[in-house]
Amino acid sequence: MADAFPCARVTEAELDERGDGPIWEMKFDLGGREREVDVDADNGAVLGSD
């Protein structure tokens, strides 16, 4: 996630299960704006963001 969103500060993280396996649902602050991202818990790939 650090490569995709430099200087982001994670404010919340929840481990969840999806059909393909475990994911991290993360909320973070980036430049004063709250954003969300889903990250593959196995390989760290960013799956989607708002």
C-alpha positions, 0 to 999 in steps of 0.5 A: 500500500505504501507504494500506491499511497505514499505518506498515507497514515492508516487509521483502521484495518480489518481482516476479512474473507472474500471468495478469493481469500483473506483481504485487509479492508483499510481506512487511511488519511491522505492529505487530510482526506479519509480514503479506503482500500482493499489489500490482498492479505496474501501478497499485498496487492491493492485490489481496489480503492475509493 
